[in-house]
Each structure stands twice: as structure tokens, then as C-alpha cells.
Amino acid sequence: MSGGRPPVDAFNAGVSGIKAGMRGVDGAAQEIAELNVKAPDGAPRPDYMDSATDALVDLKIYQRNVEAATKVVKTADEMVGFLLDIRA
């Protein structure tokens, strides 16, 4: 963390992590939504189960990433509050 502003840098890193995680959630959700699309001949897609499993695992990973980044933001917020209390 550069610039001598660890709480602010941590906050920014957390927000970036949340944004990245949400983009991942959106992508995994889109992949899941597209799984119901049938092959051109109307038959079920042969890779349906593998794709569904992969997309659900990705969704869970991104969910955990967002949860972790949210904790970083919360901790940075608490650090700023603590530092403001000290300076007051």
C-alpha cells in the first residue's frame, strides 16, 4: 500500500475486489442462463452438466471473493474511524 494512506488504500482495494467479484458473478450468471439453450437440432447440449457445474463453482468463488472484499472495506472503514477518534 503506497502513499502512506493504508486505510484509504485498503478501502480502494476492497472496492476494486467487490467490483471484480461482481463482474465475475455476472459472467457466471450469464453462463448459467445460457445453459438452457438447446443445440441447433433441438437436442439437449451434451456438455450441459459439466458447464453447469463449472458455472456454479465459479459463481460460488466470486461470491466468496465479494464477501472477502466487503470485509476489507469494512475493516478499512473501522480503521479510519479509529484514527479519527485518536486525532479528536
C-alpha positions in Angstrom: 0.0 0.0 0.0 1.7 3.1 -1.2 1.3 6.7 -0.3 1.2 6.4 3.4 -2.6 6.0 3.5 -3.1 2.4 4.4 -6.8 2.7 5.3 -7.6 4.5 2.1 -5.6 2.1 0.0 -7.2 -0.8 1.7 -10.6 0.7 1.1 -9.9 1.2 -2.6 -8.5 -2.4 -2.9 -11.7 -3.7 -1.2 -13.9 -1.7 -3.6 -11.9 -3.0 -6.6 -12.3 -6.5 -5.3 -16.0 -6.1 -4.9 -16.3 -4.7 -8.5 -14.2 -7.6 -9.9 -16.2 -10.2 -8.0 -19.5 -8.7 -9.2 -18.3 -8.8 -12.8 -17.4 -12.5 -12.2 -20.8 -13.1 -10.7 -22.5 -11.5 -13.7 -20.4 -13.6 -16.1 -21.2 -16.9 -14.2 -24.9 -16.0 -14.0 -24.9 -15.3 -17.8 -23.2 -18.6 -18.4 -25.9 -20.4 -16.3 -28.7 -18.5 -18.1 -27.3 -19.6 -21.4 -27.2 -23.3 -20.4 -30.9 -23.8 -21.1 -30.3 -23.0 -24.7 -30.6 -26.2 -26.8 -28.4 -27.3 -29.6 -29.4 -26.2 -33.2 -31.1 -29.5 -33.8 -33.2 -29.1 -30.6 -31.4 -31.8 -28.7 -30.0 -31.0 -25.2 -26.4 -29.9 -25.2 -24.1 -32.7 -24.4 -21.8 -30.6 -22.2 -24.7 -29.3 -20.1 -23.8 -30.9 -16.7 -20.1 -30.1 -16.9 -20.9 -26.5 -17.9 -23.5 -26.1 -15.2 -21.1 -27.5 -12.6 -18.3 -25.2 -13.7 -20.5 -22.1 -13.8 -21.9 -22.9 -10.3 -18.4 -23.4 -8.9 -17.4 -20.1 -10.5 -20.4 -18.3 -9.0 -19.5 -19.6 -5.5 -15.9 -18.5 -5.9 -16.9 -15.0 -7.0 -19.4 -14.8 -4.1 -16.6 -15.6 -1.7 -14.4 -13.0 -3.3 -17.1 -10.3 -2.9 -17.6 -11.4 0.8 -13.8 -11.1 1.4 -13.5 -7.8 -0.3 -16.5 -6.5 1.7 -14.7 -7.4 4.9 -11.7 -5.4 3.7 -13.8 -2.4 3.1 -15.5 -2.8 6.5 -12.1 -3.1 8.2 -10.7 -0.1 6.4 -13.8 1.9 7.4 -13.2 0.9 11.0 -9.6 1.9 10.8 -10.5 5.3 9.5 -13.0 5.7 12.3 -10.4 4.6 14.9 -7.8 7.0 13.5 -10.3 9.9 13.6 -11.1 9.1 17.2 -7.4 9.2 18.1 -7.0 12.6 16.4 -10.1 14.1 18.1 
